[in-house]
Amino acid sequence: MKRWVAPLAVSLLIASCAADTQSASPPSTTAARVATTTKAPVTTQAPTTTRAPTTTAPSCSIDDEARDLVREWNRVSAELLASYMGASVISVQYVADSERLMPKLNRVVQDLRYLRECLPADELVVFEPFLGTYNDKLSGYSALGNAVRLGSGEMEETAIEILMAANAESVGMACEIARITGERLPGVDVC
C-alpha cells in the first residue's frame, strides 16, 4: 500500500495542507420548549395583489462559502491521507478510516454543487471546472479505498493517478480563480 506514498504526499499536501485550516467552534445549542395545542387549524385566504411576486436568488461567493468548503475538504482529506501514509496503519485501519471520512468528503462536494445555484454568473464560469476537480478527487479517494479494501496494487496505482491529476488540475483552477476574482482561496500560495 505504501509505494506511492511519497509522490502522493508531495502532490496532495502542497495544495491540501498548505491551506489555512482554522477551525471554528460549533455554535452553542439551546433547547426550546414548545407548547402544543389541540385547536383546529384556521384557514385564511391571502389578499389578492396586482404586483407580480419577486424572487431573489440567494447570494453566495467563492470567497466565502467556497473557501469554507475547501478548508473543510482540506481538513478531512488530510486526515484520510495521513491514514494512508501512516507507517503503522494497516490496510484494515485505512479502510475503516476511509469508510468514516468518505461521507464527510461527499457532503463537502454536495455542498460545493449547491453553490452553483447562488454564485454570480462571473464566478460560476470559473467555479464549474473547479467543482469538476473535486468530483474527480472524490472519485479518486473512493477508488483508493476500494483498491486497498481489495488489496489490488494495480487499482491503487490507478486511484493515485486519478488523485494526482485531479489535484494538479484543482491547484491550477484555484490559481486561475484567484487571478480572475482577486479573491484568496486556500492552497493558492503555490501559484
Residue, then its C-alpha position, 0 to 999 in steps of 0.5 A: m500500500k505504501r509505494w506511492v506514498a511519497p509522490l502522493a504526499v508531495s502532490l496532495l499536501i502542497a495544495s491540501c495542507a498548505a491551506d489555512t485550516q482554522s477551525a471554528s467552534p460549533p455554535s452553542t445549542t439551546a433547547a426550546r420548549v414548545a407548547t402544543t395545542t389541540k385547536a383546529p387549524v384556521t384557514t385564511q385566504a391571502p389578499t389578492t395583489t396586482r404586483a407580480p411576486t419577486t424572487t431573489a436568488p440567494s447570494c453566495s461567493i467563492d470567497d466565502e462559502a467556497r473557501d469554507l468548503v475547501r478548508e473543510w475538504n482540506r481538513v478531512s482529506a488530510e486526515l484520510l491521507a495521513s491514514y494512508m501514509g501512516a507507517s503503522v496503519i494497516s490496510v484494515q485501519y485505512v479502510a475503516d478510516s476511509e469508510r468514516l471520512m468518505p461521507k464527510l468528503n461527499r457532503v463537502v462536494q454536495d455542498l460545493r454543487y449547491l453553490r452553483e445555484c447562488l454564485p454570480a454568473d462571473e464566478l460560476v464560469v470559473f467555479e464549474p471546472f473547479l467543482g469538476t476537480y473535486n468530483d474527480k478527487l472524490s472519485g479518486y479517494s473512493a477508488l483508493g479505498n476500494a483498491v486497498r479494501l481489495g488489496s489490488g496494487e494495480m487499482e491503487e496505482t490507478a486511484i493515485e493517478i486519478l488523485m494526482a491529476a485531479n489535484a494538479e488540475s484543482v491547484g491550477m483552477a484555484c490559481e486561475i480563480a484567484r487571478i480572475t476574482g482577486e479573491r484568496l482561496p486556500g492552497v493558492d500560495v503555490c501559484 
